[in-house]
Amino acid sequence: MSTRKPLVVVTRKLPDAIETRMMELFEARLNADDRALTREELVAAVAKAEVLVPTVTDRIDKDVLAAAGPQLKLIASFGTGVDHVDLAAAQTRGIVVTNTPGVLTDDTADMAMALILAVARRIGAGETLARSGEWRGWSPTSMLGTRLTGKRLGVVGMGRIGQAVARRARAFGLSIHYHNRKRVYPDVEGALEATYWESLDQMLARMDVISVNCPHTPATYHLLSGRRIKLIKPGAILVNTSRGEVIDEAALAQALASGTLGGAGLDVYEHEPAIHRKLLEADNVVLLPHMGSATLEGRLAMGERVIINIKTWVDGHRPPDRVIEQLL
């Protein structure tokens, strides 16, 4: 086992326990201010680091990587998605890219289910009314929402998180439908009593609730385009806890403003932290600040995966969460 301590640059503030362990194991440079690095600071970081630990807020594109010194050999991303890293450019430069898969599945699925409930039962509007001082008490026709039992849920992306959402939704009496790049194994499909739709268009037109759980890749950019949003059944609910770029946000805002969609629950946005003005003005949308994976347990588990990937690389072995071959 190597005793060498590589220079590791961490771009954001991580949990104290993770930062402490990184300081013990590596020559770590931490971000005490917990602000996203500027592009100039990212360029300076890759110029000196042997290992870069970025997050989703860091754009590691080909121009940033062009400034990397020859010593940069590992990008150990703190997070599951790697759409913020130019994988092709990293591979060309011989830089290994890792992520932290699996540890956020339950946290993100919990949030997706929470958003489905919040939109269907108008929890955000109800909470606002209760705080407003204008509530006049119970009424038979006040704050009417939608019952979930007996409705159809369409899962877009039946990976780990999509399956976890489906398991939760079944407990609320929803029937499960899904569209995926590849059909899942028969035992998974059977356990979820899930119906597979090869055509996303056909599925969207028939669902009462839609949960977006696929990663952002060039193939999924605006997967829910303006054309597809128009196919969604009137009054349906759309929830997104994956990446904002998967949905045409302007088209979604228009559909909500016109009343075509029954409501939406969003934790991610196409141009975050900016949110489309029409979404901010809409009263049939629940908006969250990208907090689907924000649990202490999840953040600690992410940090531990990052440390394992770095240590494995330092010891001369293949990091367990290397992703570049899977995604190119």
C-alpha positions as CSV (number, residue, x, y, z in Angstrom):
1,M,0.0,0.0,0.0
2,S,1.3,3.4,-1.0
3,T,2.1,6.0,1.7
4,R,2.3,8.8,-0.8
5,K,-0.1,11.7,-0.2
6,P,-1.4,13.2,-3.5
7,L,-2.4,16.8,-3.8
8,V,-6.2,16.8,-3.7
9,V,-8.2,19.9,-4.5
10,V,-11.8,20.0,-3.2
11,T,-14.0,22.6,-4.8
12,R,-16.8,22.9,-2.3
13,K,-17.3,22.6,1.5
14,L,-17.9,19.0,2.5
15,P,-19.1,17.5,5.8
16,D,-16.5,18.1,8.5
17,A,-15.9,14.4,9.1
18,I,-15.1,13.9,5.4
19,E,-12.8,16.9,5.2
20,T,-10.9,15.8,8.3
21,R,-10.4,12.3,6.9
22,M,-9.2,13.8,3.6
23,M,-6.7,16.0,5.5
24,E,-5.4,12.8,7.3
25,L,-5.0,10.8,4.1
26,F,-4.1,13.3,1.4
27,E,-2.4,16.7,0.9
28,A,-5.9,18.2,0.7
29,R,-6.8,21.8,-0.2
30,L,-10.3,22.6,1.0
31,N,-12.8,25.3,0.2
32,A,-13.7,26.9,3.5
33,D,-16.1,29.5,2.0
34,D,-18.5,26.9,0.4
35,R,-18.9,28.9,-2.8
36,A,-18.6,27.6,-6.3
37,L,-15.1,28.3,-7.8
38,T,-14.9,30.8,-10.6
39,R,-13.7,29.5,-13.9
40,E,-10.3,31.1,-13.3
41,E,-10.1,29.3,-9.9
42,L,-11.0,26.0,-11.6
43,V,-8.3,26.5,-14.1
44,A,-5.8,27.2,-11.4
45,A,-7.0,24.1,-9.5
46,V,-6.5,21.7,-12.4
47,A,-3.1,23.2,-13.1
48,K,-1.7,22.0,-9.8
49,A,-4.0,19.1,-8.5
50,E,-3.2,15.5,-8.9
51,V,-6.8,14.8,-7.9
52,L,-9.7,17.1,-8.3
53,V,-12.9,16.6,-6.3
54,P,-15.6,18.7,-8.0
55,T,-19.4,18.8,-7.6
56,V,-22.3,19.4,-10.0
57,T,-21.7,23.2,-9.7
58,D,-18.3,22.9,-11.4
59,R,-18.2,22.9,-15.2
60,I,-15.1,20.8,-16.1
61,D,-15.2,21.3,-19.8
62,K,-12.5,20.7,-22.5
63,D,-11.2,24.2,-22.1
64,V,-10.7,23.8,-18.3
65,L,-9.1,20.4,-18.9
66,A,-6.8,21.9,-21.5
67,A,-5.2,23.9,-18.7
68,A,-4.6,20.8,-16.5
69,G,-1.1,19.9,-15.7
70,P,0.3,16.4,-16.5
71,Q,0.0,15.4,-12.9
72,L,-3.9,15.6,-12.9
73,K,-4.9,11.9,-13.3
74,L,-8.1,11.6,-11.3
75,I,-11.4,13.6,-11.2
76,A,-13.2,12.1,-8.2
77,S,-16.6,13.8,-8.5
78,F,-18.7,14.3,-5.4
79,G,-22.1,13.2,-6.8
80,T,-23.8,10.6,-9.0
81,G,-24.2,12.6,-12.2
82,V,-21.1,13.4,-14.3
83,D,-22.7,15.6,-17.0
84,H,-20.7,18.5,-15.6
85,V,-17.4,16.8,-16.8
86,D,-16.3,16.5,-20.4
87,L,-15.7,12.7,-20.3
88,A,-14.3,12.5,-23.8
89,A,-11.7,15.3,-23.1
90,A,-10.8,13.6,-19.8
91,Q,-10.2,10.3,-21.5
92,T,-8.1,11.9,-24.2
93,R,-5.9,13.3,-21.5
94,G,-5.7,10.0,-19.6
95,I,-7.7,11.3,-16.7
96,V,-9.8,8.8,-14.8
97,V,-13.3,10.0,-13.8
98,T,-15.2,8.5,-10.8
99,N,-18.6,9.3,-9.2
100,T,-20.6,8.1,-6.2
101,P,-23.3,5.9,-7.4
102,G,-25.9,4.1,-5.3
103,V,-25.6,6.0,-2.1
104,L,-28.3,8.6,-3.0
105,T,-30.9,6.3,-4.3
106,D,-33.3,6.3,-1.3
107,D,-32.9,10.0,-0.5
108,T,-33.7,11.0,-4.1
109,A,-36.6,8.6,-4.4
110,D,-38.0,9.9,-1.1
111,M,-37.9,13.4,-2.5
112,A,-39.6,12.4,-5.7
113,M,-42.4,10.7,-3.7
114,A,-42.6,13.8,-1.5
115,L,-43.1,16.0,-4.5
116,I,-45.7,13.7,-6.0
117,L,-47.7,14.0,-2.7
118,A,-47.1,17.7,-2.4
119,V,-48.4,18.5,-5.8
120,A,-51.3,16.0,-5.7
121,R,-52.5,17.2,-2.3
122,R,-51.6,20.9,-2.7
123,I,-49.3,20.8,0.3
124,G,-47.4,23.9,-0.7
125,A,-50.5,26.0,-1.2
126,G,-52.0,24.7,2.0
127,E,-48.9,25.6,4.0
128,T,-48.9,29.1,2.5
129,L,-52.6,29.5,3.4
130,A,-52.1,28.3,7.0
131,R,-49.3,30.9,7.5
132,S,-51.1,33.8,5.7
133,G,-53.5,34.6,8.5
134,E,-56.3,34.4,6.0
135,W,-57.4,30.9,6.7
136,R,-61.1,30.8,7.9
137,G,-61.3,27.2,8.9
138,W,-62.3,23.9,7.3
139,S,-64.6,23.9,4.3
140,P,-66.0,21.0,2.2
141,T,-64.7,22.5,-1.0
142,S,-61.5,24.1,0.2
143,M,-58.0,23.0,-1.0
144,L,-59.2,20.0,-3.0
145,G,-56.4,17.9,-4.4
146,T,-56.1,14.6,-6.2
147,R,-56.2,11.1,-4.8
148,L,-53.2,9.0,-5.8
149,T,-54.7,5.5,-5.2
150,G,-55.7,4.0,-8.5
151,K,-53.7,6.4,-10.6
152,R,-51.0,5.5,-13.1
153,L,-47.4,6.5,-12.6
154,G,-45.0,6.7,-15.6
155,V,-41.4,6.5,-14.7
156,V,-39.0,8.0,-17.2
157,G,-35.7,6.2,-16.5
158,M,-36.0,2.9,-14.6
159,G,-32.5,2.8,-13.1
160,R,-31.8,2.5,-9.3
161,I,-33.7,5.7,-8.5
162,G,-36.6,5.0,-10.8
163,Q,-37.1,1.6,-9.3
164,A,-36.9,3.0,-5.8
165,V,-39.6,5.6,-6.8
166,A,-41.8,2.8,-8.2
167,R,-41.5,0.8,-5.0
168,R,-42.7,3.7,-2.9
169,A,-45.4,4.6,-5.4
170,R,-46.9,1.1,-5.3
171,A,-47.4,1.5,-1.5
172,F,-49.6,4.5,-2.3
173,G,-51.7,2.5,-4.7
174,L,-50.3,3.7,-7.9
175,S,-49.9,1.3,-10.8
176,I,-46.4,1.4,-12.3
177,H,-45.5,2.1,-16.0
178,Y,-42.1,2.9,-17.3
179,H,-40.0,3.9,-20.3
180,N,-36.3,3.1,-20.3
181,R,-33.5,2.8,-22.8
182,K,-33.5,-0.9,-22.1
183,R,-36.2,-3.0,-20.6
184,V,-35.4,-4.0,-17.0
185,Y,-35.0,-7.7,-16.0
186,P,-38.2,-9.7,-15.8
187,D,-37.8,-10.3,-12.0
188,V,-37.6,-6.5,-11.4
189,E,-40.6,-5.9,-13.7
190,G,-42.5,-8.6,-12.0
191,A,-41.8,-7.4,-8.5
192,L,-43.0,-3.9,-9.4
193,E,-45.9,-5.2,-11.5
194,A,-44.6,-2.7,-14.0
195,T,-45.7,-2.2,-17.6
196,Y,-43.0,-1.4,-20.1
197,W,-43.5,1.2,-22.8
198,E,-41.1,1.1,-25.7
199,S,-42.6,4.4,-26.9
200,L,-42.2,7.3,-24.6
201,D,-44.8,9.3,-26.5
202,Q,-47.4,6.6,-26.0
203,M,-46.7,6.3,-22.3
204,L,-46.8,10.1,-21.6
205,A,-50.3,10.4,-23.2
206,R,-51.7,7.9,-20.7
207,M,-50.2,8.6,-17.3
208,D,-51.7,10.5,-14.4
209,V,-48.3,11.1,-12.8
210,I,-44.9,11.3,-14.5
211,S,-41.6,11.0,-12.6
212,V,-38.4,11.9,-14.4
213,N,-35.5,9.9,-13.1
214,C,-33.0,9.6,-16.0
215,P,-29.5,11.1,-16.1
216,H,-28.7,14.1,-18.3
217,T,-26.7,13.0,-21.4
218,P,-26.6,14.4,-24.9
219,A,-29.3,11.8,-25.7
220,T,-31.7,12.9,-22.9
221,Y,-31.3,16.7,-23.4
222,H,-34.9,18.0,-23.7
223,L,-36.1,14.4,-23.8
224,L,-39.4,16.0,-22.6
225,S,-39.5,18.5,-25.4
226,G,-42.2,21.0,-26.1
227,R,-43.8,18.4,-28.5
228,R,-43.8,15.7,-25.8
229,I,-45.1,17.9,-23.1
230,K,-48.1,18.6,-25.3
231,L,-48.7,14.8,-25.4
232,I,-49.1,14.6,-21.7
233,K,-52.6,13.9,-20.6
234,P,-54.5,17.0,-19.4
235,G,-54.4,17.4,-15.6
236,A,-51.4,15.1,-15.1
237,I,-48.6,15.8,-12.6
238,L,-45.0,16.0,-13.7
239,V,-42.1,15.6,-11.2
240,N,-38.4,16.0,-11.9
241,T,-35.7,15.1,-9.4
242,S,-33.0,14.2,-12.0
243,R,-31.6,17.0,-14.1
244,G,-33.3,20.2,-15.3
245,E,-31.9,19.8,-18.8
246,V,-34.0,16.7,-19.4
247,I,-37.1,19.0,-19.7
248,D,-37.7,22.0,-22.0
249,E,-38.3,24.3,-19.1
250,A,-39.9,27.1,-21.2
251,A,-42.4,24.6,-22.7
252,L,-43.2,23.2,-19.2
253,A,-43.8,26.7,-17.8
254,Q,-46.1,27.5,-20.7
255,A,-48.1,24.2,-20.2
256,L,-48.5,25.0,-16.5
257,A,-49.5,28.6,-17.1
258,S,-52.2,27.5,-19.7
259,G,-53.6,24.8,-17.3
260,T,-52.8,22.0,-19.6
261,L,-50.8,20.2,-16.9
262,G,-52.4,19.7,-13.5
263,G,-49.2,20.6,-11.7
264,A,-45.5,20.0,-11.3
265,G,-42.9,19.3,-8.6
266,L,-39.4,20.4,-9.5
267,D,-36.1,20.0,-7.6
268,V,-33.9,20.7,-10.5
269,Y,-33.9,23.4,-13.3
270,E,-32.5,23.8,-16.8
271,H,-30.4,26.9,-15.9
272,E,-30.1,26.6,-12.1
273,P,-29.8,28.4,-9.9
274,A,-31.9,30.5,-12.2
275,I,-35.6,29.4,-12.4
276,H,-37.9,30.3,-15.2
277,R,-40.0,33.4,-14.3
278,K,-43.3,31.7,-15.2
279,L,-42.5,28.8,-12.9
280,L,-41.9,31.2,-10.0
281,E,-45.3,32.9,-10.7
282,A,-47.3,29.6,-11.0
283,D,-49.4,28.4,-8.1
284,N,-49.6,24.8,-9.4
285,V,-45.9,24.1,-9.0
286,V,-43.9,23.0,-6.0
287,L,-40.3,24.3,-6.3
288,L,-37.3,23.1,-4.3
289,P,-33.7,24.2,-4.4
290,H,-32.0,21.0,-5.7
291,M,-32.2,19.2,-2.3
292,G,-33.3,15.7,-3.4
293,S,-30.1,14.1,-2.1
294,A,-29.6,16.5,0.9
295,T,-29.4,14.2,3.9
296,L,-26.5,14.1,6.3
297,E,-26.3,10.4,5.8
298,G,-26.2,10.8,2.0
299,R,-23.5,13.4,2.0
300,L,-21.3,11.4,4.4
301,A,-21.7,8.3,2.2
302,M,-20.8,10.3,-0.9
303,G,-17.7,11.6,0.8
304,E,-16.7,8.1,1.8
305,R,-17.1,6.9,-1.8
306,V,-14.9,9.7,-3.0
307,I,-12.2,8.8,-0.5
308,I,-12.4,5.1,-1.5
309,N,-12.0,6.0,-5.1
310,I,-8.9,8.2,-4.4
311,K,-7.3,5.7,-2.1
312,T,-7.8,2.9,-4.6
313,W,-6.2,5.0,-7.3
314,V,-3.3,6.0,-5.1
315,D,-2.6,2.3,-4.4
316,G,-2.3,1.7,-8.1
317,H,-5.7,-0.1,-8.6
318,R,-8.7,0.7,-10.7
319,P,-11.2,2.9,-8.7
320,P,-14.5,1.0,-8.1
321,D,-16.6,3.8,-9.4
322,R,-14.8,4.6,-12.6
323,V,-17.5,5.8,-15.1
324,I,-15.8,7.0,-18.2
325,E,-16.1,3.7,-20.2
326,Q,-19.7,3.4,-19.3
327,L,-20.8,6.8,-20.5
328,L,-18.8,7.4,-23.7
